[in-house]
Amino acid sequence: MKDFLDALSSKEPTPGGGGASALVAAVSCSLCSMVSNLTTGKKKYAQYQDKIDEYLVLLKEKNELLQADIEKDAKAFAPLAKAYSLDKSTEGYEDIMEKALFDAATAPKEILEDIYSLVPVIEDLAIMGSRLAISDVAVAAACLEAAMKGCVLNVYINTRSMKNKDTAQKMNAYVKEIVSDGSKRMQKVYADIESMLIS
């Protein structure tokens, strides 16, 4: 963690916002795992045991995926950084740049999909999870919303420079819908739990 934060603090372009978003999503995922571990085997939540068992396996896989996404984002940016260093008179410059921009936008789009896949898990844990750890479900929801909002900006910053505006607009519309839906759902989870805790 310290190495990542030190690297994030440096003047190097990677890791950046995309990697940070993946890390925040991994934190959210870890909180979901904690809540699941605190819920499993408890008689009070026996009716949810099969689903909790499923989530304990799924969340481990998702956590590993999100940690790998940190590196995925950095690798996707490397060709774009190289393309930016090219002279505009380089043969095939526009095609090289367009491909690099597309690939650099595609990586955070795919990472966003990975993050978004946790939305229904958090919604379920808000219902099924141990009431002793319900505040942690709300924290997971807040983290996941932040991760989605951060990740999508790494799509937009690359699509805005693409020459193929049709492709760029389609990609933007797709990720915008994901973030809009995911944010609304996570805000509801957070608000419902906050209301429960202060009532």
C-alpha positions, 0 to 999 in steps of 0.5 A: 500500500505504501509503495502504491501511494508513494508512486501515486504521489510522484510526478510519474503519470502512472499510477493515476486516477484509474488505478486509484479508482480500482484501489478504492473499488478493491477497498469496497470489495474487501469491506463486502468480504468482511461483512460476509465473513461476519454474517456467515454461520450466524443462526440469525441470518441462516436464510441467507447462508447459501448466498453468503457462501456464494459471495465469499467466493465471488468477492475473493475473485473480484478483489483479485481482479480489481487489484489486477486492474490497477496494473491494467490501467497503467499498461493501457496508458503506456502506449498513449504516453509513447504516442504523445512523444512522437513527432506529428510528422511521424508516418501513420501518426494519426492512426497510432494516436487514435488506436492509443486513445481508444485502448487507453479509454477501453481499459477504464471502461472495462475496469468500470464494468468490473466495479459496477458488478459489485453494485448488486452485491452491496445491495444484497448485503444491505439486506442480508449482512450482519446488522453489527456491520451494516455501517461497513456496507454503507462505507462500501457503497460510498467507496464504490460510487467514488470508484465509478465516478473516478474511473469514468473520467479516465474514459472521457479524458481519452475519448475527447481527443479521439477523431472518431467521434461516433465511437467516442460518443457511443463509449461515453454514452455507455459508461455514463449510463453505468455510472448513473445507474450505479451511483443512484443505487449506491446512494440509496443503500447509503441513505437507507443505512444512514437513516437506519442508524440515526433513527 
